[in-house]
Amino acid sequence: VTGLPIRHVGEHFQRSNDTISRYFCKMVTIFASEPFYLKHISLPFTSSTTTVHPKIMQSHRFWLYFKDVIGAIDGSHIPASPPLHDRTAYCNRK
């Protein structure tokens, strides 16, 4: 979540980098497994949250970017590295 390197996490928890790496891989495997994913992750395909606000749908300015959106992650900033020719479209101005 914080984007810290393994070395910093290891120092914080007083464990070796190998131990941190092993347990990180185990946790990723658990979170990506079908039983965990199906039980705790729900995409908004069948809920009412998939409806788009009319102001966005009627605006040519916004609809271009929001037409394929399936949901939102509130309060989250996700670091991204888009291709160089698309970087300006992904610029975070806030």
DSSP file (Angstrom, degrees, kcal/mol; ACC not computed):
  #  RESIDUE AA STRUCTURE BP1 BP2  ACC     N-H-->O    O-->H-N    N-H-->O    O-->H-N    TCO  KAPPA ALPHA  PHI   PSI    X-CA   Y-CA   Z-CA
    1    1 A V              0   0    0      0, 0.0     0, 0.0     0, 0.0     0, 0.0   0.000 360.0 360.0 360.0 -39.5    0.0    0.0    0.0
    2    2 A T        -     0   0    0      2,-0.1     0, 0.0     1,-0.0     0, 0.0   0.627 360.0-126.5 -89.5 -13.0    2.8    2.4    0.9
    3    3 A G        +     0   0    0      1,-0.2    -1,-0.0     0, 0.0     0, 0.0   0.687  52.9 157.4  76.0  17.9    5.1    1.5   -2.0
    4    4 A L        -     0   0    0      1,-0.1    -1,-0.2     2,-0.1    -2,-0.1  -0.491  44.2-111.9 -75.6 144.7    8.0    0.9    0.5
    5    5 A P    >>  -     0   0    0      0, 0.0     4,-1.8     0, 0.0     3,-0.5  -0.326  28.7-108.1 -68.9 159.8   10.9   -1.3   -0.6
    6    6 A I  H 3> S+     0   0    0      1,-0.2     4,-2.9     2,-0.2     5,-0.2   0.855 118.1  61.8 -56.3 -36.9   11.3   -4.7    1.1
    7    7 A R  H 3> S+     0   0    0      1,-0.2     4,-2.0     2,-0.2    -1,-0.2   0.903 104.8  46.1 -59.7 -42.7   14.4   -3.3    2.9
    8    8 A H  H <> S+     0   0    0     -3,-0.5     4,-2.3     2,-0.2    -1,-0.2   0.900 113.4  48.6 -68.2 -40.5   12.4   -0.6    4.7
    9    9 A V  H  X S+     0   0    0     -4,-1.8     4,-2.3     1,-0.2    -2,-0.2   0.916 110.9  51.7 -65.0 -41.6    9.7   -3.1    5.7
   10   10 A G  H  X>S+     0   0    0     -4,-2.9     5,-2.3     1,-0.2     4,-0.7   0.893 110.1  48.5 -61.0 -41.0   12.3   -5.5    6.9
   11   11 A E  H  <5S+     0   0    0     -4,-2.0     3,-0.4     3,-0.2    -1,-0.2   0.904 110.9  51.0 -65.4 -41.0   13.9   -2.8    9.0
   12   12 A H  H  <5S+     0   0    0     -4,-2.3    -2,-0.2     1,-0.2    -1,-0.2   0.916 120.1  33.7 -63.5 -43.6   10.6   -1.8   10.5
   13   13 A F  H  <5S-     0   0    0     -4,-2.3    -1,-0.2    -5,-0.1    -2,-0.2   0.371 107.6-122.1 -95.5   4.9    9.6   -5.3   11.5
   14   14 A Q  T  <5 +     0   0    0     -4,-0.7     2,-0.3    -3,-0.4    -3,-0.2   0.914  69.4 125.7  55.3  48.4   13.2   -6.4   12.3
   15   15 A R      < -     0   0    0     -5,-2.3    -1,-0.2    -6,-0.1    -2,-0.1  -0.901  64.8 -95.6-130.2 160.5   13.1   -9.3    9.8
   16   16 A S     >  -     0   0    0     -2,-0.3     4,-2.2     1,-0.1     5,-0.2  -0.325  31.9-115.4 -73.5 158.9   15.4  -10.2    7.0
   17   17 A N  H  > S+     0   0    0      1,-0.2     4,-2.5     2,-0.2     5,-0.2   0.854 116.9  56.4 -61.4 -35.2   14.6   -9.2    3.4
   18   18 A D  H  > S+     0   0    0      2,-0.2     4,-2.5     1,-0.2    -1,-0.2   0.913 107.1  47.8 -63.8 -43.5   14.2  -12.9    2.5
   19   19 A T  H  > S+     0   0    0      2,-0.2     4,-2.4     1,-0.2     5,-0.2   0.926 112.8  48.2 -63.6 -45.4   11.6  -13.4    5.2
   20   20 A I  H  X S+     0   0    0     -4,-2.2     4,-2.3     1,-0.2    -2,-0.2   0.923 113.0  48.6 -61.1 -44.4    9.6  -10.3    4.1
   21   21 A S  H  X S+     0   0    0     -4,-2.5     4,-2.3     2,-0.2    -2,-0.2   0.912 111.0  50.0 -63.2 -43.8    9.8  -11.4    0.5
   22   22 A R  H  X S+     0   0    0     -4,-2.5     4,-2.0     1,-0.2    -2,-0.2   0.935 114.2  43.5 -61.0 -47.6    8.6  -14.9    1.2
   23   23 A Y  H  X S+     0   0    0     -4,-2.4     4,-2.4     2,-0.2    -1,-0.2   0.845 110.5  55.7 -70.6 -32.5    5.6  -13.8    3.3
   24   24 A F  H  X S+     0   0    0     -4,-2.3     4,-2.4    -5,-0.2    -1,-0.2   0.932 108.5  48.2 -62.0 -44.7    4.7  -11.1    0.8
   25   25 A C  H  X S+     0   0    0     -4,-2.3     4,-2.1     1,-0.2    -2,-0.2   0.891 110.8  51.6 -62.4 -39.6    4.6  -13.7   -1.9
   26   26 A K  H  X S+     0   0    0     -4,-2.0     4,-2.2     2,-0.2    -1,-0.2   0.915 110.4  48.3 -62.7 -42.4    2.4  -15.9    0.3
   27   27 A M  H  X S+     0   0    0     -4,-2.4     4,-2.9     2,-0.2     5,-0.2   0.893 109.9  51.1 -67.2 -39.6    0.0  -13.1    1.0
   28   28 A V  H  X S+     0   0    0     -4,-2.4     4,-1.9     1,-0.2    -1,-0.2   0.911 110.5  50.3 -62.4 -41.1   -0.3  -12.2   -2.7
   29   29 A T  H  X S+     0   0    0     -4,-2.1     4,-0.7     2,-0.2    -2,-0.2   0.907 112.3  47.0 -62.7 -42.2   -1.1  -15.9   -3.4
   30   30 A I  H >< S+     0   0    0     -4,-2.2     3,-0.9     1,-0.2     6,-0.3   0.939 112.9  48.0 -64.9 -47.1   -3.8  -15.9   -0.7
   31   31 A F  H 3< S+     0   0    0     -4,-2.9    -1,-0.2     1,-0.2    -2,-0.2   0.810 114.5  46.6 -65.4 -29.3   -5.4  -12.6   -1.9
   32   32 A A  H 3< S+     0   0    0     -4,-1.9    -1,-0.2    -5,-0.2    -2,-0.2   0.541  88.1 111.4 -89.7  -6.9   -5.4  -13.8   -5.5
   33   33 A S  S <X S-     0   0    0     -3,-0.9     4,-2.6    -4,-0.7     5,-0.2  -0.343  76.8-119.3 -69.8 150.8   -6.8  -17.2   -4.7
   34   34 A E  H  > S+     0   0    0      1,-0.2     4,-2.8     2,-0.2     5,-0.3   0.888 107.7  52.0 -60.7 -45.1  -10.3  -17.9   -5.9
   35   35 A P  H  > S+     0   0    0      0, 0.0     4,-1.5     0, 0.0    -1,-0.2   0.939 116.1  40.2 -60.4 -45.3  -12.0  -18.6   -2.5
   36   36 A F  H  > S+     0   0    0     -6,-0.3     4,-2.5     2,-0.2     5,-0.3   0.940 117.5  48.5 -66.4 -46.6  -10.7  -15.4   -0.9
   37   37 A Y  H  X S+     0   0    0     -4,-2.6     4,-2.0    -7,-0.2    -1,-0.2   0.912 112.8  46.5 -63.2 -45.2  -11.3  -13.3   -4.1
   38   38 A L  H  < S+     0   0    0     -4,-2.8    -1,-0.2    -5,-0.2    -2,-0.2   0.830 116.8  44.9 -68.3 -30.8  -14.9  -14.5   -4.6
   39   39 A K  H  < S+     0   0    0     -4,-1.5    -2,-0.2    -5,-0.3    -1,-0.2   0.884 125.8  25.7 -80.1 -38.7  -15.8  -14.0   -0.9
   40   40 A H  H  < S+     0   0    0     -4,-2.5     2,-0.5    -5,-0.2    -3,-0.2   0.580 108.5  70.3-107.9 -11.9  -14.3  -10.6   -0.3
   41   41 A I     <  +     0   0    0     -4,-2.0     2,-0.4    -5,-0.3    -1,-0.1  -0.929  52.5 175.1-112.1 125.8  -14.2   -8.8   -3.7
   42   42 A S        -     0   0    0     -2,-0.5    -4,-0.0    -3,-0.0    -3,-0.0  -0.969  17.1-151.2-131.4 120.0  -17.4   -7.7   -5.3
   43   43 A L    >   -     0   0    0     -2,-0.4     2,-0.9     1,-0.1     3,-0.6  -0.581  27.9-115.7 -83.8 150.9  -17.4   -5.7   -8.5
   44   44 A P  T 3  S+     0   0    0      0, 0.0     6,-0.2     0, 0.0    -1,-0.1  -0.045  76.3 120.4 -81.9  37.2  -20.3   -3.4   -9.1
   45   45 A F  T 3  S+     0   0    0     -2,-0.9     5,-0.0     1,-0.2    26,-0.0   0.882  84.9  26.7 -68.4 -38.0  -21.7   -5.2  -12.2
   46   46 A T  S <  S+     0   0    0     -3,-0.6    -1,-0.2     3,-0.0     2,-0.1   0.442 105.8  90.2-106.6  -0.4  -25.1   -6.0  -10.7
   47   47 A S  S >  S-     0   0    0     -4,-0.1     3,-1.1     1,-0.1     4,-0.1  -0.394  86.9-109.0 -92.8 173.1  -25.4   -3.2   -8.2
   48   48 A S  G >  S+     0   0    0      1,-0.2     3,-1.2     2,-0.1    -1,-0.1   0.547 104.7  82.9 -77.0  -6.2  -26.9    0.3   -8.7
   49   49 A T  G 3  S+     0   0    0      1,-0.2    -1,-0.2    21,-0.0    -4,-0.1   0.586  74.3  73.8 -75.5  -7.5  -23.5    1.9   -8.5
   50   50 A T  G <  S+     0   0    0     -3,-1.1    -1,-0.2    -6,-0.2     2,-0.2   0.623  72.4 102.8 -80.6 -10.5  -22.9    1.1  -12.2
   51   51 A T  S <  S-     0   0    0     -3,-1.2     2,-0.4    -4,-0.1    -3,-0.0  -0.522  70.3-135.6 -72.5 138.7  -25.2    3.8  -13.2
   52   52 A V        -     0   0    0     -2,-0.2    -2,-0.1     1,-0.1    -1,-0.0  -0.766  24.5-102.7 -97.9 139.5  -23.4    6.9  -14.4
   53   53 A H    >>  -     0   0    0     -2,-0.4     4,-2.0     1,-0.1     3,-0.9  -0.326  27.8-125.8 -59.2 137.0  -24.6   10.4  -13.3
   54   54 A P  H 3> S+     0   0    0      0, 0.0     4,-2.3     0, 0.0     5,-0.2   0.821 108.3  61.3 -56.9 -33.1  -26.5   12.1  -16.1
   55   55 A K  H 3> S+     0   0    0      1,-0.2     4,-0.6     2,-0.2     7,-0.2   0.886 108.3  43.3 -62.0 -37.5  -24.2   15.2  -15.9
   56   56 A I  H X4 S+     0   0    0     -3,-0.9     3,-0.5     2,-0.2     7,-0.4   0.904 113.1  51.5 -73.3 -41.8  -21.3   13.0  -16.9
   57   57 A M  H 3< S+     0   0    0     -4,-2.0    -2,-0.2     1,-0.2    -1,-0.2   0.851 112.4  45.8 -64.8 -34.1  -23.2   11.1  -19.6
   58   58 A Q  H 3< S+     0   0    0     -4,-2.3     2,-0.6    -5,-0.2    -1,-0.2   0.603  95.4  88.1 -86.0 -11.6  -24.4   14.3  -21.2
   59   59 A S    <X  -     0   0    0     -4,-0.6     4,-2.7    -3,-0.5     5,-0.2  -0.785  59.5-160.9 -93.8 120.4  -21.0   16.0  -21.2
   60   60 A H  H  > S+     0   0    0     -2,-0.6     4,-0.9     1,-0.2    -1,-0.2   0.824  92.9  58.7 -64.7 -29.8  -18.7   15.4  -24.2
   61   61 A R  H  4 S+     0   0    0      1,-0.1     4,-0.3     2,-0.1    -1,-0.2   0.915 117.6  27.3 -65.8 -44.5  -15.8   16.5  -22.0
   62   62 A F  H >> S+     0   0    0     -7,-0.2     4,-1.7    -6,-0.2     3,-1.2   0.844 110.6  65.2 -89.5 -36.4  -16.3   13.9  -19.3
   63   63 A W  H 3X S+     0   0    0     -4,-2.7     4,-1.5    -7,-0.4    -3,-0.2   0.828  92.4  64.7 -60.9 -33.3  -18.0   11.0  -21.1
   64   64 A L  H 3< S+     0   0    0     -4,-0.9    -1,-0.3    -5,-0.2     4,-0.1   0.864 113.7  32.7 -55.6 -37.4  -14.9   10.4  -23.3
   65   65 A Y  H <4 S+     0   0    0     -3,-1.2    -1,-0.2    -4,-0.3    -2,-0.2   0.704 124.2  42.3 -94.5 -22.6  -13.0    9.4  -20.1
   66   66 A F  H >< S+     0   0    0     -4,-1.7     3,-1.1     1,-0.1    -2,-0.2   0.401  81.3  96.9-107.5   2.4  -15.7    7.8  -18.0
   67   67 A K  T 3< S+     0   0    0     -4,-1.5    -1,-0.1     1,-0.2    -3,-0.1   0.806  92.9  37.3 -66.2 -29.3  -17.6    5.7  -20.6
   68   68 A D  T 3  S+     0   0    0     -3,-0.2     2,-0.3    -4,-0.1    -1,-0.2   0.262  85.9 124.0-105.5  11.3  -15.8    2.4  -19.7
   69   69 A V    <   -     0   0    0     -3,-1.1     3,-0.1     1,-0.1    -3,-0.0  -0.547  37.4-173.3 -76.4 133.3  -15.5    2.9  -16.0
   70   70 A I        -     0   0    0      1,-0.3     2,-0.3    -2,-0.3    -1,-0.1   0.539  63.5 -31.2-103.0  -8.8  -17.0    0.1  -13.9
   71   71 A G        -     0   0    0    -28,-0.1     2,-0.3   -21,-0.0    -1,-0.3  -0.974  60.9-103.5 174.8-178.5  -16.6    1.7  -10.4
   72   72 A A        -     0   0    0     -2,-0.3     2,-0.7    -3,-0.1    -3,-0.0  -0.948   9.8-141.7-132.4 151.5  -14.5    4.0   -8.3
   73   73 A I    >   -     0   0    0     -2,-0.3     3,-1.2     3,-0.1     2,-0.2  -0.927  31.3-140.2-111.1 103.9  -11.9    3.6   -5.6
   74   74 A D  T 3  S-     0   0    0     -2,-0.7     3,-0.1     1,-0.2    -2,-0.0  -0.442  75.1  -2.7 -72.3 130.7  -12.6    6.4   -3.1
   75   75 A G  T 3  S+     0   0    0      1,-0.2     2,-0.4    -2,-0.2    -1,-0.2   0.597  99.5 126.5  72.6  12.8   -9.7    8.2   -1.6
   76   76 A S    <   -     0   0    0     -3,-1.2     2,-0.5     2,-0.0    -1,-0.2  -0.832  44.8-158.9-107.2 141.9   -7.0    6.0   -3.2
   77   77 A H        -     0   0    0     -2,-0.4    -3,-0.0    -3,-0.1     0, 0.0  -0.979  10.6-164.1-115.4 120.7   -4.1    7.1   -5.3
   78   78 A I        -     0   0    0     -2,-0.5     2,-0.1     2,-0.0    -2,-0.0  -0.911  17.3-132.7-108.9 114.4   -2.8    4.4   -7.6
   79   79 A P        -     0   0    0      0, 0.0     2,-0.3     0, 0.0    -2,-0.0  -0.435  31.8-176.5 -65.9 136.0    0.7    5.1   -9.1
   80   80 A A        -     0   0    0     -2,-0.1    10,-0.0    10,-0.1    -2,-0.0  -0.963  26.9-158.5-135.3 150.9    0.7    4.4  -12.8
   81   81 A S        -     0   0    0     -2,-0.3     3,-0.1     0, 0.0     6,-0.1  -0.721  24.1-177.0-126.8  80.5    3.4    4.4  -15.5
   82   82 A P        -     0   0    0      0, 0.0     5,-0.1     0, 0.0    -2,-0.0  -0.265  41.3 -77.0 -72.8 164.8    1.5    4.9  -18.8
   83   83 A P    >>  -     0   0    0      0, 0.0     3,-1.7     0, 0.0     4,-0.6  -0.230  47.0-108.9 -58.1 153.8    3.4    4.8  -22.1
   84   84 A L  G >4 S+     0   0    0      1,-0.3     3,-1.0     2,-0.2     4,-0.3   0.852 117.7  55.3 -56.6 -39.7    5.3    8.0  -22.9
   85   85 A H  G 34 S+     0   0    0      1,-0.2    -1,-0.3     2,-0.1     3,-0.1   0.663 113.6  42.1 -71.6 -14.2    2.8    9.1  -25.7
   86   86 A D  G X> S+     0   0    0     -3,-1.7     3,-0.9     1,-0.1     4,-0.8   0.370  83.4 103.1-107.5   2.1   -0.1    8.8  -23.2
   87   87 A R  G X< S+     0   0    0     -3,-1.0     3,-1.0    -4,-0.6     4,-0.3   0.850  74.1  57.4 -59.5 -39.2    1.5   10.4  -20.2
   88   88 A T  G >4 S+     0   0    0     -4,-0.3     3,-0.9     1,-0.3    -1,-0.3   0.836 102.4  55.9 -64.4 -30.4   -0.3   13.8  -20.5
   89   89 A A  G <4 S+     0   0    0     -3,-0.9    -1,-0.3     1,-0.2    -2,-0.2   0.761 110.4  45.8 -70.6 -23.9   -3.7   12.2  -20.3
   90   90 A Y  G << S+     0   0    0     -3,-1.0    -1,-0.2    -4,-0.8    -2,-0.2   0.301  80.2 133.4-101.5   8.3   -2.8   10.5  -17.0
   91   91 A C    <   -     0   0    0     -3,-0.9     2,-0.9    -4,-0.3    -3,-0.0  -0.397  52.9-137.7 -65.3 129.8   -1.2   13.6  -15.3
   92   92 A N        +     0   0    0      1,-0.1    -1,-0.1    -2,-0.1    -2,-0.1  -0.801  26.5 174.1 -92.1 106.9   -2.5   14.0  -11.8
   93   93 A R              0   0    0     -2,-0.9    -1,-0.1     1,-0.2    -2,-0.0   0.506 360.0 360.0 -92.3  -4.9   -3.2   17.7  -11.3
   94   94 A K              0   0    0      0, 0.0    -1,-0.2     0, 0.0    -2,-0.1   0.435 360.0 360.0 -97.6 360.0   -4.7   17.5   -7.8
